[in-house]
Amino acid sequence: MESWDDVEKPLLLVENASSPVLTQKSTHARDVHILSFAFLLIFLAFGAAQNLESSVNTDKGLGTTSLGIVYLSFAIFSLVASPVVRALGSKTALILGTSGYWLYIAAHLTKLTWYIMYPISLYLGFASSIIWVEQGTYLTHAARSHARDNNLHEGTTIGNFNGEFWGMFACRQFVGNLLSLAILRDGTQGSPGEMKLLYAVFLCSMTLGTILMCFLNKRDNVEKESQDSSRSFCVSLLSFLKSVITPLFDVRMLLIIPLMAYTGLQQAFVWAEFTKYVVTPTLGMSGVGGAMAVYGCFDAICSLVAGRLTSGLKSISVIVSGGAFLQAIVFIWLLLNYSQARGVVSIVTMAAVLGIGDGVFNTQISALLGIFFKRDTEGAFAQLKVWQSGAIAVVFFVSPCVSLQAMLVVMLTAVCIAYGAFVYLFLQGEEAVSSSRL
């Protein structure tokens, strides 16, 4: 048990501006700023390129198939990402994870063929699993450390840090798609020269984001690493299998999984179906950038606001309810009035509402995992990426074979199931649900 003297020592040290405690406190927020801006630079390029894939690389479905491979391998590699991240270390894992995105964009400066795109897509799935599992872990560790050092409420701090990150991350759609809109000015189809220029700009942005990652501080648990290094291979393997399987026996995880899968479905719906069947026929390929910029703008604003409003399970339940309701309205609108929903105002409105829903789900699921799964944060975020990316892969693979109306029915069913499971989680109450431990 700590004495009062031990508790008050850090508070006294803060008075000294040169103290290591003050430096450490400011470091947590600094790392979140750097991480958020680096992800913005990297994913503004990939996000905008991804939005164009289903419209640009239409030969034998090369664009959607390559993205399907990306997210399928993402889901598979996420199962092994947790021990790989621990072995690499936090900073190395984040930097290595950017390499797959860099190669994917660089490939678009060459003549695209399946034997170039498919292997790169497979590697991108591996890199994605590394960077995203570590992102969730890194951000949660920074939030907990910041809350502990500043005597703040942990749940509120996790919500604020997630709000900042996801708000900045959502800006990728706004900035990246404005670049697409500005560069692709040749009517409904960008010229080859404009497309090369666009991908060259994207590549420069990714390079800057990777360089920025180098300024992050390491957040590795030294004690944990030394213990892991002394284990035998069999013990390590059993520990890994336990970290993958055990969450599936936790009622909290089982109730969150439908929401995880739905977030993947709704993101892929926007990237593949909404841009292809709703935006492009009305606004052309150059209009995809404008519509997705609106989507990203509202996604960013909502992420920041939702993060600030997050303080516990009750606030999370209210925010998630609003996001699910708004997205369901868009799906019903398209399903019942698709022919009347082709105007510019309608498309912009739907893009904004879909962006609000995405901002809600990203911040609130990350906050839930950070609050509930303190003992195995890597494993919890690995589960998120497995279910999320697996759902995205399904949409990209079936997209060429399924009509928009059929996909809308699937989306409505999925949001109802996901929200129903989440309501049950909320009705259990925070204390009742917390009784189930990893």
VENMO-V377453 format. One record per backbone hydrogen bond with DSSP energy under -1.0 kcal/mol. NH is the residue of the N-H (numbers start at 1). CO is the residue of the C=O. E is the energy in kcal/mol with one decimal. If there is no record, write none. Layout:
NH_CO_E + NH_CO_E
This chain:
7_3_-1.9 + 8_4_-2.1 + 9_5_-1.3 + 12_8_-1.9 + 13_9_-2.2 + 14_10_-1.3 + 16_13_-1.4 + 19_16_-2.0 + 23_19_-1.7 + 24_20_-2.4 + 25_21_-2.4 + 26_22_-2.1 + 27_23_-1.6 + 28_24_-1.3 + 30_26_-2.0 + 31_27_-2.7 + 32_28_-1.5 + 33_29_-2.2 + 34_30_-2.5 + 35_31_-2.9 + 36_32_-2.5 + 37_33_-2.3 + 38_34_-2.6 + 39_35_-2.2 + 40_36_-1.8 + 41_37_-2.2 + 42_38_-2.1 + 43_39_-2.9 + 44_40_-1.8 + 46_42_-1.5 + 47_43_-2.5 + 48_44_-1.3 + 49_45_-2.2 + 50_46_-2.7 + 51_47_-1.9 + 55_52_-1.1 + 56_52_-2.8 + 57_53_-1.3 + 58_56_-1.4 + 61_58_-1.8 + 62_59_-1.3 + 63_57_-2.8 + 65_61_-2.6 + 66_62_-2.3 + 67_63_-1.8 + 68_64_-2.1 + 69_65_-2.3 + 70_66_-2.1 + 71_67_-2.3 + 72_68_-2.1 + 73_69_-2.6 + 74_70_-1.9 + 75_71_-2.0 + 76_72_-2.1 + 77_73_-3.1 + 78_74_-1.6 + 79_76_-1.3 + 80_77_-1.1 + 84_80_-1.3 + 85_81_-3.0 + 86_82_-2.0 + 87_83_-2.1 + 88_84_-2.5 + 89_85_-2.5 + 93_89_-2.3 + 94_90_-1.9 + 95_91_-2.1 + 96_92_-2.9 + 97_93_-2.1 + 99_96_-1.4 + 102_98_-1.9 + 103_99_-2.2 + 104_100_-2.0 + 105_101_-2.1 + 106_102_-2.4 + 107_103_-2.1 + 108_105_-1.1 + 109_106_-1.8 + 110_107_-1.6 + 116_113_-1.1 + 117_113_-2.7 + 118_114_-2.4 + 120_116_-1.4 + 121_117_-2.6 + 122_118_-2.1 + 123_119_-2.2 + 124_120_-2.5 + 125_121_-1.7 + 126_122_-1.3 + 127_123_-2.7 + 128_124_-2.8 + 129_125_-1.8 + 130_126_-1.6 + 131_127_-2.4 + 132_128_-2.5 + 133_129_-1.7 + 134_130_-1.7 + 135_131_-1.8 + 136_132_-1.9 + 137_133_-1.7 + 138_134_-3.5 + 139_135_-2.6 + 140_136_-1.9 + 141_137_-2.6 + 142_138_-2.3 + 143_139_-2.1 + 144_140_-2.5 + 145_141_-2.4 + 146_142_-2.3 + 147_143_-2.6 + 148_144_-2.5 + 149_145_-2.7 + 150_146_-1.6 + 152_147_-2.6 + 157_153_-2.3 + 158_154_-2.7 + 159_155_-2.1 + 160_156_-2.5 + 161_157_-2.8 + 162_158_-2.5 + 163_159_-2.3 + 164_160_-2.4 + 165_161_-2.5 + 166_162_-2.9 + 167_163_-2.0 + 168_164_-2.4 + 169_165_-3.0 + 170_166_-2.3 + 172_169_-1.6 + 173_170_-1.3 + 175_171_-3.1 + 176_172_-2.6 + 177_173_-1.5 + 178_174_-1.4 + 179_175_-1.9 + 180_176_-1.8 + 181_177_-2.4 + 182_178_-2.4 + 183_179_-2.5 + 184_180_-2.7 + 185_183_-1.7 + 187_185_-1.6 + 189_186_-1.3 + 195_191_-2.3 + 196_192_-2.2 + 197_193_-2.1 + 198_194_-2.4 + 199_195_-2.3 + 200_196_-2.0 + 201_197_-2.2 + 202_198_-2.2 + 203_199_-2.1 + 204_200_-1.9 + 205_201_-2.0 + 206_202_-2.3 + 207_203_-2.1 + 208_204_-2.1 + 209_205_-2.0 + 210_206_-2.2 + 211_207_-2.1 + 212_208_-2.1 + 213_209_-1.4 + 215_212_-1.8 + 216_213_-1.8 + 222_220_-1.1 + 225_221_-2.4 + 226_222_-2.5 + 227_223_-1.8 + 228_224_-2.4 + 229_225_-2.4 + 231_228_-1.2 + 236_232_-2.3 + 237_233_-2.4 + 238_234_-2.5 + 239_235_-2.4 + 240_236_-2.3 + 241_237_-2.5 + 242_238_-2.2 + 243_239_-2.0 + 244_240_-1.5 + 245_241_-2.7 + 246_242_-2.7 + 248_245_-1.5 + 249_246_-2.3 + 250_247_-1.4 + 254_250_-2.2 + 255_251_-1.7 + 256_252_-1.2 + 257_253_-2.2 + 260_256_-2.1 + 261_257_-2.8 + 262_258_-2.1 + 263_259_-2.1 + 264_260_-1.4 + 265_261_-2.1 + 266_262_-3.0 + 267_263_-1.8 + 268_264_-2.4 + 269_265_-2.3 + 270_266_-1.7 + 271_267_-2.4 + 272_268_-2.9 + 274_269_-3.1 + 275_270_-1.3 + 277_273_-3.1 + 278_274_-1.4 + 279_274_-2.4 + 280_275_-2.4 + 283_279_-3.2 + 284_280_-1.9 + 285_188_-1.5 + 288_285_-1.0 + 291_287_-2.4 + 292_288_-2.5 + 293_289_-1.5 + 294_290_-1.7 + 295_291_-2.0 + 296_292_-2.5 + 297_293_-2.3 + 298_294_-2.2 + 299_295_-2.0 + 300_296_-2.5 + 301_297_-2.3 + 302_298_-2.4 + 303_299_-2.1 + 304_300_-2.1 + 305_301_-2.4 + 306_302_-3.3 + 307_303_-2.2 + 308_304_-1.8 + 309_305_-1.7 + 316_312_-2.2 + 317_313_-2.3 + 318_314_-1.7 + 319_315_-2.1 + 320_316_-2.7 + 321_317_-2.0 + 322_318_-1.8 + 323_319_-2.0 + 324_320_-2.6 + 325_321_-2.2 + 326_322_-2.1 + 327_323_-2.1 + 328_324_-2.1 + 329_325_-1.7 + 330_326_-1.5 + 331_327_-2.0 + 332_328_-2.3 + 333_329_-2.6 + 334_330_-2.5 + 335_331_-2.2 + 336_332_-2.5 + 337_333_-2.4 + 347_343_-2.3 + 348_344_-2.5 + 349_345_-2.3 + 350_346_-2.5 + 351_347_-2.5 + 352_348_-2.2 + 353_349_-2.4 + 354_350_-2.6 + 355_351_-1.9 + 356_352_-2.0 + 357_353_-2.1 + 358_354_-2.0 + 359_355_-2.2 + 360_356_-2.0 + 361_357_-2.3 + 362_358_-2.3 + 363_359_-1.7 + 364_360_-2.3 + 365_361_-2.2 + 366_362_-1.4 + 367_363_-2.0 + 368_364_-2.3 + 369_365_-2.5 + 370_366_-2.2 + 371_367_-2.1 + 372_368_-2.8 + 373_369_-2.2 + 380_376_-1.9 + 381_377_-2.4 + 382_378_-2.0 + 383_379_-2.0 + 384_380_-1.7 + 385_381_-2.0 + 386_382_-2.2 + 387_383_-2.3 + 388_384_-2.4 + 389_385_-2.1 + 390_386_-1.7 + 391_387_-1.7 + 392_388_-1.9 + 393_389_-2.5 + 394_390_-1.8 + 395_391_-1.8 + 396_392_-2.1 + 397_393_-2.3 + 398_394_-2.2 + 399_395_-1.6 + 401_398_-1.6 + 402_398_-1.1 + 407_403_-2.0 + 408_404_-2.2 + 409_405_-1.7 + 410_406_-1.9 + 411_407_-2.5 + 412_408_-2.3 + 413_409_-2.2 + 414_410_-2.6 + 415_411_-2.4 + 416_412_-1.7 + 417_413_-2.2 + 418_414_-2.8 + 419_415_-2.2 + 420_416_-2.2 + 421_417_-2.3 + 422_418_-1.9 + 423_419_-2.6 + 424_420_-1.9 + 425_421_-1.9 + 426_422_-2.3 + 427_423_-2.7 + 428_424_-1.3 + 429_426_-1.3 + 433_429_-2.3 + 434_430_-1.8 + 436_433_-1.6
